[in-house]
Amino acid sequence: MNSVIETHGLTRRFGRTAAVDDLTLCVPEGSIFAFLGPNGAGKTTTIKMLLNILQPTSGSAGILGVDSTRLGPREFAQIGYVSENQQMPEWMTVGQMIEFCRPMYPTWDAAFCAKLLQGFDLPLDRKLKSLSRGMKMKAALLTSLAYRPRLLVLDEPFTGLDPLVRDEVIRGMLELTEQENWTVFISSHDIDEVERLADWVGVIDAGKIRLAESAASLQARFRRLEGVVANGARLPASPPKSWLIPEINEHSVRVVESEYRPGLSETSLAEAISGTEGISASEMSLREIFLALARTFRLKS
């Protein structure tokens, strides 16, 4: 499996605070990798190190086979980048920005640019300062996609967009990724934005990577277990480490099992809480898995 992004022990400290702490990560070529975590988890700091905007305190990152601290014009011509805080030349029209960006990229595809322009419904003669936030984001995406980058990095790209524009952009991204063999690394604190896109998922919390695996693998090993219990039943004093946010009331028990094994996990629950009956195992969406993990991290912090 070829990797477009690789990090080993990547760390960035600001004084005594580790914004990113010993992060080791691999992003497969051709994947849409969702980099998830709450606000302040270290997502943007990680991206800034990947793109050589910030120097790591220790550890290393490789982008397109090159150490991130040695990225040059050749590599940046193959990387697209869109951020929620992106600065744009607002005095320019959309058409002027396109003409300004085009000479910088040898692989600029005029026909593809025209297709994106039509798909995003962007007016060439409108100044950027007069556009809505959603239209500005579309313009930023267009100028980051028109040269067909090998890697597209999106840092909280949908923040502040209304639901309709967000849906239009996501549908556009889905159509494009079906046609192009690029890698997308998308940072977000809200799984709703990226659940339809992602086929790989990484979760970061308090600067530490908690998991990184394919979405299919993640959804295969997580299940919500529910069963009926007798009045007075209690959770075990030392529940299995694979149980997340176990809950019990007078008549039922609910557990998120993070290492699900068909049949065996149900048996384990029945043995841990004697008398549990009617145990069911339900599949979980990526959003439900992320929320269960986020609640667990919060309880442990």
Contacts in CASP RR format, 6 or more apart in sequence:
PFRMAT RR
TARGET T0000
AUTHOR 0000-0000-0000
METHOD contacts of the structure
MODEL  1
MNSVIETHGLTRRFGRTAAVDDLTLCVPEGSIFAFLGPNGAGKTTTIKML
LNILQPTSGSAGILGVDSTRLGPREFAQIGYVSENQQMPEWMTVGQMIEF
CRPMYPTWDAAFCAKLLQGFDLPLDRKLKSLSRGMKMKAALLTSLAYRPR
LLVLDEPFTGLDPLVRDEVIRGMLELTEQENWTVFISSHDIDEVERLADW
VGVIDAGKIRLAESAASLQARFRRLEGVVANGARLPASPPKSWLIPEINE
HSVRVVESEYRPGLSETSLAEAISGTEGISASEMSLREIFLALARTFRLK
S
1 28 0 8 1.000
1 29 0 8 1.000
2 28 0 8 1.000
2 29 0 8 1.000
3 26 0 8 1.000
3 27 0 8 1.000
3 28 0 8 1.000
3 29 0 8 1.000
4 27 0 8 1.000
4 28 0 8 1.000
4 29 0 8 1.000
4 30 0 8 1.000
4 63 0 8 1.000
4 64 0 8 1.000
4 150 0 8 1.000
4 151 0 8 1.000
4 183 0 8 1.000
4 185 0 8 1.000
5 25 0 8 1.000
5 26 0 8 1.000
5 27 0 8 1.000
5 33 0 8 1.000
5 50 0 8 1.000
5 61 0 8 1.000
5 62 0 8 1.000
5 63 0 8 1.000
5 151 0 8 1.000
5 183 0 8 1.000
5 185 0 8 1.000
6 25 0 8 1.000
6 26 0 8 1.000
6 27 0 8 1.000
6 61 0 8 1.000
6 62 0 8 1.000
6 65 0 8 1.000
7 23 0 8 1.000
7 24 0 8 1.000
7 25 0 8 1.000
7 26 0 8 1.000
7 46 0 8 1.000
7 50 0 8 1.000
7 59 0 8 1.000
7 60 0 8 1.000
7 61 0 8 1.000
7 62 0 8 1.000
8 24 0 8 1.000
8 59 0 8 1.000
8 60 0 8 1.000
8 61 0 8 1.000
9 22 0 8 1.000
9 23 0 8 1.000
9 24 0 8 1.000
9 58 0 8 1.000
9 59 0 8 1.000
9 60 0 8 1.000
10 20 0 8 1.000
10 22 0 8 1.000
10 23 0 8 1.000
10 24 0 8 1.000
10 25 0 8 1.000
10 46 0 8 1.000
10 49 0 8 1.000
10 56 0 8 1.000
10 58 0 8 1.000
10 59 0 8 1.000
10 60 0 8 1.000
10 61 0 8 1.000
11 18 0 8 1.000
11 20 0 8 1.000
11 21 0 8 1.000
11 22 0 8 1.000
11 23 0 8 1.000
11 56 0 8 1.000
11 57 0 8 1.000
11 58 0 8 1.000
11 59 0 8 1.000
12 18 0 8 1.000
12 19 0 8 1.000
12 20 0 8 1.000
12 45 0 8 1.000
12 49 0 8 1.000
12 54 0 8 1.000
12 56 0 8 1.000
12 57 0 8 1.000
13 19 0 8 1.000
13 57 0 8 1.000
18 207 0 8 1.000
19 42 0 8 1.000
19 45 0 8 1.000
19 207 0 8 1.000
20 42 0 8 1.000
20 45 0 8 1.000
20 46 0 8 1.000
20 49 0 8 1.000
20 56 0 8 1.000
20 204 0 8 1.000
20 207 0 8 1.000
21 206 0 8 1.000
21 207 0 8 1.000
21 208 0 8 1.000
22 208 0 8 1.000
23 46 0 8 1.000
23 204 0 8 1.000
23 207 0 8 1.000
23 208 0 8 1.000
23 209 0 8 1.000
24 209 0 8 1.000
25 202 0 8 1.000
25 209 0 8 1.000
25 212 0 8 1.000
26 212 0 8 1.000
27 33 0 8 1.000
27 183 0 8 1.000
27 185 0 8 1.000
27 200 0 8 1.000
28 183 0 8 1.000
28 200 0 8 1.000
29 183 0 8 1.000
30 181 0 8 1.000
30 182 0 8 1.000
30 183 0 8 1.000
31 183 0 8 1.000
31 184 0 8 1.000
31 199 0 8 1.000
31 200 0 8 1.000
32 177 0 8 1.000
32 183 0 8 1.000
32 184 0 8 1.000
32 186 0 8 1.000
32 194 0 8 1.000
32 197 0 8 1.000
32 198 0 8 1.000
32 199 0 8 1.000
32 200 0 8 1.000
33 183 0 8 1.000
33 184 0 8 1.000
33 185 0 8 1.000
33 186 0 8 1.000
33 198 0 8 1.000
33 200 0 8 1.000
33 201 0 8 1.000
33 202 0 8 1.000
34 186 0 8 1.000
34 188 0 8 1.000
34 191 0 8 1.000
34 194 0 8 1.000
34 195 0 8 1.000
34 197 0 8 1.000
34 198 0 8 1.000
34 200 0 8 1.000
34 201 0 8 1.000
34 202 0 8 1.000
34 215 0 8 1.000
34 286 0 8 1.000
35 43 0 8 1.000
35 46 0 8 1.000
35 47 0 8 1.000
35 185 0 8 1.000
35 186 0 8 1.000
35 187 0 8 1.000
35 188 0 8 1.000
35 202 0 8 1.000
35 204 0 8 1.000
36 187 0 8 1.000
36 188 0 8 1.000
36 189 0 8 1.000
36 191 0 8 1.000
36 194 0 8 1.000
36 201 0 8 1.000
36 202 0 8 1.000
36 203 0 8 1.000
36 204 0 8 1.000
36 290 0 8 1.000
37 43 0 8 1.000
37 188 0 8 1.000
37 189 0 8 1.000
37 203 0 8 1.000
37 204 0 8 1.000
37 205 0 8 1.000
37 290 0 8 1.000
37 294 0 8 1.000
38 189 0 8 1.000
38 205 0 8 1.000
38 294 0 8 1.000
39 189 0 8 1.000
41 189 0 8 1.000
41 204 0 8 1.000
41 205 0 8 1.000
41 206 0 8 1.000
41 207 0 8 1.000
42 204 0 8 1.000
42 207 0 8 1.000
43 155 0 8 1.000
43 156 0 8 1.000
43 187 0 8 1.000
43 188 0 8 1.000
43 189 0 8 1.000
43 204 0 8 1.000
44 83 0 8 1.000
44 155 0 8 1.000
44 156 0 8 1.000
44 187 0 8 1.000
45 54 0 8 1.000
46 187 0 8 1.000
46 204 0 8 1.000
47 53 0 8 1.000
47 83 0 8 1.000
47 153 0 8 1.000
47 155 0 8 1.000
47 185 0 8 1.000
47 187 0 8 1.000
48 54 0 8 1.000
49 55 0 8 1.000
49 56 0 8 1.000
49 61 0 8 1.000
49 68 0 8 1.000
50 61 0 8 1.000
50 62 0 8 1.000
50 63 0 8 1.000
50 68 0 8 1.000
50 153 0 8 1.000
50 185 0 8 1.000
51 63 0 8 1.000
51 68 0 8 1.000
51 71 0 8 1.000
51 79 0 8 1.000
51 81 0 8 1.000
51 153 0 8 1.000
52 68 0 8 1.000
52 69 0 8 1.000
52 70 0 8 1.000
52 71 0 8 1.000
55 69 0 8 1.000
56 68 0 8 1.000
56 69 0 8 1.000
60 67 0 8 1.000
60 68 0 8 1.000
61 67 0 8 1.000
61 68 0 8 1.000
62 68 0 8 1.000
63 71 0 8 1.000
63 75 0 8 1.000
63 79 0 8 1.000
63 151 0 8 1.000
64 75 0 8 1.000
64 78 0 8 1.000
64 79 0 8 1.000
64 150 0 8 1.000
64 151 0 8 1.000
66 72 0 8 1.000
66 75 0 8 1.000
71 79 0 8 1.000
77 104 0 8 1.000
77 105 0 8 1.000
77 106 0 8 1.000
77 107 0 8 1.000
77 147 0 8 1.000
78 107 0 8 1.000
78 149 0 8 1.000
78 150 0 8 1.000
78 151 0 8 1.000
79 149 0 8 1.000
79 150 0 8 1.000
79 151 0 8 1.000
79 152 0 8 1.000
79 153 0 8 1.000
80 144 0 8 1.000
80 145 0 8 1.000
80 149 0 8 1.000
80 151 0 8 1.000
80 152 0 8 1.000
80 153 0 8 1.000
81 144 0 8 1.000
81 152 0 8 1.000
81 153 0 8 1.000
81 154 0 8 1.000
81 155 0 8 1.000
82 137 0 8 1.000
82 140 0 8 1.000
82 141 0 8 1.000
82 144 0 8 1.000
82 152 0 8 1.000
82 153 0 8 1.000
82 154 0 8 1.000
82 155 0 8 1.000
82 157 0 8 1.000
83 154 0 8 1.000
83 155 0 8 1.000
83 156 0 8 1.000
83 157 0 8 1.000
84 155 0 8 1.000
84 156 0 8 1.000
84 157 0 8 1.000
84 159 0 8 1.000
84 160 0 8 1.000
85 155 0 8 1.000
86 140 0 8 1.000
88 97 0 8 1.000
88 128 0 8 1.000
88 136 0 8 1.000
88 139 0 8 1.000
88 140 0 8 1.000
89 96 0 8 1.000
89 97 0 8 1.000
89 100 0 8 1.000
89 128 0 8 1.000
90 127 0 8 1.000
90 128 0 8 1.000
90 129 0 8 1.000
91 127 0 8 1.000
91 128 0 8 1.000
91 129 0 8 1.000
92 100 0 8 1.000
92 127 0 8 1.000
92 128 0 8 1.000
93 124 0 8 1.000
93 125 0 8 1.000
93 126 0 8 1.000
93 127 0 8 1.000
93 128 0 8 1.000
94 117 0 8 1.000
94 122 0 8 1.000
94 123 0 8 1.000
94 124 0 8 1.000
94 125 0 8 1.000
94 126 0 8 1.000
94 128 0 8 1.000
94 131 0 8 1.000
94 139 0 8 1.000
95 124 0 8 1.000
95 125 0 8 1.000
97 128 0 8 1.000
97 139 0 8 1.000
97 143 0 8 1.000
98 113 0 8 1.000
98 117 0 8 1.000
98 124 0 8 1.000
98 142 0 8 1.000
98 143 0 8 1.000
98 146 0 8 1.000
101 108 0 8 1.000
101 143 0 8 1.000
101 146 0 8 1.000
102 108 0 8 1.000
102 110 0 8 1.000
102 113 0 8 1.000
102 146 0 8 1.000
105 146 0 8 1.000
105 147 0 8 1.000
106 147 0 8 1.000
107 147 0 8 1.000
107 148 0 8 1.000
108 146 0 8 1.000
108 147 0 8 1.000
109 146 0 8 1.000
109 147 0 8 1.000
109 148 0 8 1.000
112 145 0 8 1.000
112 146 0 8 1.000
112 148 0 8 1.000
113 142 0 8 1.000
113 146 0 8 1.000
116 141 0 8 1.000
116 142 0 8 1.000
116 145 0 8 1.000
116 146 0 8 1.000
117 124 0 8 1.000
117 142 0 8 1.000
119 172 0 8 1.000
120 138 0 8 1.000
120 139 0 8 1.000
120 141 0 8 1.000
120 142 0 8 1.000
120 168 0 8 1.000
121 138 0 8 1.000
122 135 0 8 1.000
122 138 0 8 1.000
122 139 0 8 1.000
122 142 0 8 1.000
126 135 0 8 1.000
128 136 0 8 1.000
128 139 0 8 1.000
131 139 0 8 1.000
132 165 0 8 1.000
133 160 0 8 1.000
133 161 0 8 1.000
134 161 0 8 1.000
134 162 0 8 1.000
134 165 0 8 1.000
134 169 0 8 1.000
135 165 0 8 1.000
137 157 0 8 1.000
137 158 0 8 1.000
137 161 0 8 1.000
137 165 0 8 1.000
137 169 0 8 1.000
138 165 0 8 1.000
138 169 0 8 1.000
141 157 0 8 1.000
141 169 0 8 1.000
144 152 0 8 1.000
145 152 0 8 1.000
145 176 0 8 1.000
148 180 0 8 1.000
148 182 0 8 1.000
149 182 0 8 1.000
150 182 0 8 1.000
150 183 0 8 1.000
151 182 0 8 1.000
151 183 0 8 1.000
151 184 0 8 1.000
151 185 0 8 1.000
152 182 0 8 1.000
152 183 0 8 1.000
152 184 0 8 1.000
152 185 0 8 1.000
153 185 0 8 1.000
153 186 0 8 1.000
153 187 0 8 1.000
154 184 0 8 1.000
154 185 0 8 1.000
154 186 0 8 1.000
154 187 0 8 1.000
155 187 0 8 1.000
156 187 0 8 1.000
156 188 0 8 1.000
156 189 0 8 1.000
157 169 0 8 1.000
157 186 0 8 1.000
158 166 0 8 1.000
158 169 0 8 1.000
158 170 0 8 1.000
158 188 0 8 1.000
158 190 0 8 1.000
158 193 0 8 1.000
161 169 0 8 1.000
166 193 0 8 1.000
170 193 0 8 1.000
170 196 0 8 1.000
170 197 0 8 1.000
173 184 0 8 1.000
173 197 0 8 1.000
174 196 0 8 1.000
174 197 0 8 1.000
177 184 0 8 1.000
177 197 0 8 1.000
184 197 0 8 1.000
186 194 0 8 1.000
186 197 0 8 1.000
186 198 0 8 1.000
188 194 0 8 1.000
191 286 0 8 1.000
191 287 0 8 1.000
191 290 0 8 1.000
191 291 0 8 1.000
192 287 0 8 1.000
195 285 0 8 1.000
195 286 0 8 1.000
195 287 0 8 1.000
198 215 0 8 1.000
198 286 0 8 1.000
199 214 0 8 1.000
199 215 0 8 1.000
199 216 0 8 1.000
200 212 0 8 1.000
200 213 0 8 1.000
200 214 0 8 1.000
200 215 0 8 1.000
201 211 0 8 1.000
201 212 0 8 1.000
201 213 0 8 1.000
201 214 0 8 1.000
201 215 0 8 1.000
201 218 0 8 1.000
201 286 0 8 1.000
201 290 0 8 1.000
202 209 0 8 1.000
202 210 0 8 1.000
202 211 0 8 1.000
202 212 0 8 1.000
202 213 0 8 1.000
203 209 0 8 1.000
203 210 0 8 1.000
203 211 0 8 1.000
203 212 0 8 1.000
203 290 0 8 1.000
203 293 0 8 1.000
204 210 0 8 1.000
205 293 0 8 1.000
205 294 0 8 1.000
205 297 0 8 1.000
206 297 0 8 1.000
206 301 0 8 1.000
210 293 0 8 1.000
210 297 0 8 1.000
211 218 0 8 1.000
211 293 0 8 1.000
215 286 0 8 1.000
218 286 0 8 1.000
218 289 0 8 1.000
219 283 0 8 1.000
219 284 0 8 1.000
219 285 0 8 1.000
219 286 0 8 1.000
219 289 0 8 1.000
220 260 0 8 1.000
221 258 0 8 1.000
221 259 0 8 1.000
221 260 0 8 1.000
222 256 0 8 1.000
222 257 0 8 1.000
222 258 0 8 1.000
222 260 0 8 1.000
222 284 0 8 1.000
222 289 0 8 1.000
222 292 0 8 1.000
223 256 0 8 1.000
223 257 0 8 1.000
223 260 0 8 1.000
223 265 0 8 1.000
223 281 0 8 1.000
223 282 0 8 1.000
223 283 0 8 1.000
223 284 0 8 1.000
224 254 0 8 1.000
224 255 0 8 1.000
224 256 0 8 1.000
224 257 0 8 1.000
224 281 0 8 1.000
224 282 0 8 1.000
224 284 0 8 1.000
224 288 0 8 1.000
225 253 0 8 1.000
225 254 0 8 1.000
225 255 0 8 1.000
225 256 0 8 1.000
225 257 0 8 1.000
225 265 0 8 1.000
225 266 0 8 1.000
225 269 0 8 1.000
225 279 0 8 1.000
225 280 0 8 1.000
225 281 0 8 1.000
226 252 0 8 1.000
226 253 0 8 1.000
226 254 0 8 1.000
226 255 0 8 1.000
226 279 0 8 1.000
226 280 0 8 1.000
226 282 0 8 1.000
227 252 0 8 1.000
227 253 0 8 1.000
227 254 0 8 1.000
227 269 0 8 1.000
227 276 0 8 1.000
227 277 0 8 1.000
227 278 0 8 1.000
227 279 0 8 1.000
227 280 0 8 1.000
228 251 0 8 1.000
228 252 0 8 1.000
228 276 0 8 1.000
228 277 0 8 1.000
228 278 0 8 1.000
229 248 0 8 1.000
229 251 0 8 1.000
229 252 0 8 1.000
229 253 0 8 1.000
229 273 0 8 1.000
229 275 0 8 1.000
229 276 0 8 1.000
229 277 0 8 1.000
230 275 0 8 1.000
231 250 0 8 1.000
231 251 0 8 1.000
232 250 0 8 1.000
233 248 0 8 1.000
233 253 0 8 1.000
233 273 0 8 1.000
233 274 0 8 1.000
233 275 0 8 1.000
233 276 0 8 1.000
234 248 0 8 1.000
234 273 0 8 1.000
235 246 0 8 1.000
235 248 0 8 1.000
235 253 0 8 1.000
235 273 0 8 1.000
236 272 0 8 1.000
236 273 0 8 1.000
239 246 0 8 1.000
239 255 0 8 1.000
239 272 0 8 1.000
240 268 0 8 1.000
240 272 0 8 1.000
242 257 0 8 1.000
242 258 0 8 1.000
242 259 0 8 1.000
243 255 0 8 1.000
243 256 0 8 1.000
243 257 0 8 1.000
243 258 0 8 1.000
244 255 0 8 1.000
244 256 0 8 1.000
244 257 0 8 1.000
244 258 0 8 1.000
244 292 0 8 1.000
244 293 0 8 1.000
244 295 0 8 1.000
244 296 0 8 1.000
245 255 0 8 1.000
245 256 0 8 1.000
245 292 0 8 1.000
245 295 0 8 1.000
245 296 0 8 1.000
245 299 0 8 1.000
246 253 0 8 1.000
246 254 0 8 1.000
246 255 0 8 1.000
246 256 0 8 1.000
247 253 0 8 1.000
247 254 0 8 1.000
247 255 0 8 1.000
248 254 0 8 1.000
248 273 0 8 1.000
253 269 0 8 1.000
253 273 0 8 1.000
253 276 0 8 1.000
255 269 0 8 1.000
256 284 0 8 1.000
256 289 0 8 1.000
256 292 0 8 1.000
257 265 0 8 1.000
257 269 0 8 1.000
257 281 0 8 1.000
259 265 0 8 1.000
260 281 0 8 1.000
262 281 0 8 1.000
265 281 0 8 1.000
266 279 0 8 1.000
266 281 0 8 1.000
269 276 0 8 1.000
269 279 0 8 1.000
270 276 0 8 1.000
270 277 0 8 1.000
270 279 0 8 1.000
284 292 0 8 1.000
END
